[in-house]
Amino acid sequence: MLRDVTTYYLEITDRSALRAPRSLDLPCEIRQARIPLPELNRFLFVAVGRDWHWRARLKWTRDQWLTYMGRPELETWVAYVDGTPAGYYEQDLQPESGAEIVNFGLLPQFTGQGWGGQLLAHAIQRGWARGAQRVWLHTCTLDHPQARAHYMARGMRQYDEQTINREVDDGPVHWPEI
């Protein structure tokens, strides 16, 4: 189905602009997944993105996932709440443009409780720790309705916006046939 989709590009370049998230009674533990494991990243991609039209990687084979994840520039970080995966982010260090937060999000049962703020602050700080002068991402009108406001609440600013009419796939989420 064709649909107008607006993409918003956001960045943070000033460390003093980062706004701390609220404190939580039950904090999340954020750990790097150091061993490339396509099954984990695909699980997180589907669990977080299935309601927001994240479909681009669904046709990838396991080898394509492994090639993508095996790059030293890419890191995957997983947030756990009481031992349960609650969300994740993938960050790609790009010397010419900073650290891109490629994918970011929480599983549906963990949204709206403050864990996203903890995870985003971690992602931004991780980009700076990796030497980036700029941490950036993009979101769009297909993502969670509060996504852009959430990013801006942590201190990110919008620097570009583009609207295009594009095909939106609402098909089922499954592994491709081998």
N, C-alpha and C positions, 0 to 999 in steps of 0.2 A: 504494500500500500504506500502511495506517495504521501509525504507529509512535510510541512515546513519545520525545519529543525534549526534552532538557534544554538550556536556553540559560543561559550564564554571562555576567554582565556584570562587566567589569573596568575599573579606572581607575588612574591615577597622578596625584597632585596635588602631590607633594613632590619637587622636583628632586633632593634628596639621596637619595631612595629608588631612583633609577635605578641599576641595577647594570650595569657595563660588560661587554660581551661579551668572550669570549676572543679573543686575537690569532690571526690566520690567516696562514699562509705565503703564500697567494695571496688578497689582499684583494679585496673586491668594490668596484666603482665604482657609486655610486648617483647617478642623474641624473634631474632632473625632465623629464617629457615635457610641454613647454610648449604644443605645438600640439595641440588636441583632435583625436584620430585614433581614431574608433570601431574600426577594424580592429585597432589595437594593443591597446586596452583589452579588446576582446572576445577576442582571442587569449590575453591574459594571464588573463582571467577563466576561460576554458575550460581552458587548460593547467594552471593552478594548481588550479582547483576541480572538474574533471571527476570525480575520485575521491571528492569530499567533498559531493556532492549540490548543488553550486552550479548551480541551474537557473533561478532567478527571472528572470534577464535574457536567457535564451536566446530568448525570444519577442520581444524588443525588435527593432524595425526600426533601420536605421542612423540615421534621424532621431531616434529616441528616445535612442539612445546619444549622439548629438551634443548634444542638448538637455541631457542629464544631465551630460555632460563639459564643456559650454560655460559652466557657472556659475563665477563667479570664486571662490567658496568651495571648490571642489573642485580638488585637486591630485593628479596621478598621478606617482609616483616609481618608477623601474625600477632594479633591481640587475643589474649585468653582471659576470660572472666570465669573465675572459679574453676579453672582447668578446662574450660570449653572454648573452642575457637569462636570468637565473636566478630572478627573482622580482619582486614589486612590491607597492606599497600605494597605495590611494586614501585621501586624507584630506579630510574635509569640515569646514571651520571653521564652527562654530555658536555665535554669540555667547552664547546663553543656556546652552549646555551644554558648551562647550569644543571641542576638536578630536576628532572621531570618526575612528578608523581604520576605514573602511567595509569595505574588503577588504584582506587581507594574506596573503601566502603565497609559497612557492617552487615552482618546477617540480619534479616528482618526483625527477629525477636530482640535485638540489642539496640535498635535505633531509638532515638529520643530520650536516652538515659544518661547522656554525658560522655559515653565512651568514645564517641567520634571525635570530640574535642581533644581528648587525651591522645588518641592515635594520630590526629593531624598535627598536633604540636610536636609529637615524636618525629613524624615524617619530615617536617620542616627543619627541626634541629639536626636530624640525621643528614639531610642534604648539606647543611652548613659544615657539619663534622667531616664530611667527605671532601670539603674544599670548595664547594659551590658558592658563588656569590649571589646566586639567584635560584630560588626554588619555585617551580611553576607547575601548573596543571591546566587541564581544560575540563569543563563540564558542559552539559547541554540540556535542552528542554525535555529530553527523554529520561534524564536522571531524576533522582529523588527531588521533589519540589523544593526542599530546603537546602539542597546541596550548595548552590552558589552562596546563599546567605551564611551557611555554616563555614565555608572557606573564608569569607570576608570577616566573619566574627573572630577569626584567629589572627586577622591582620593582613590577609592577602588583598590585593587590589586588582580590579579588572583593567586589563590593558587593551583588549580587543574583543570584538563580537562579530560573528558572521552568521547569516541565515541562508540556508539553502533548502531547496525542495529535493528530498531524497527518498529512496525506497527504504521503508522500515519493515524489518522482518519480525513478525510476531509468531514465527514457527516454533515447534517444540524444541526443547533443550535435550540433546542426546549426543553420544559419541558418533563420529562419522563411521560409515561402513568401511571395513578393511578389505 
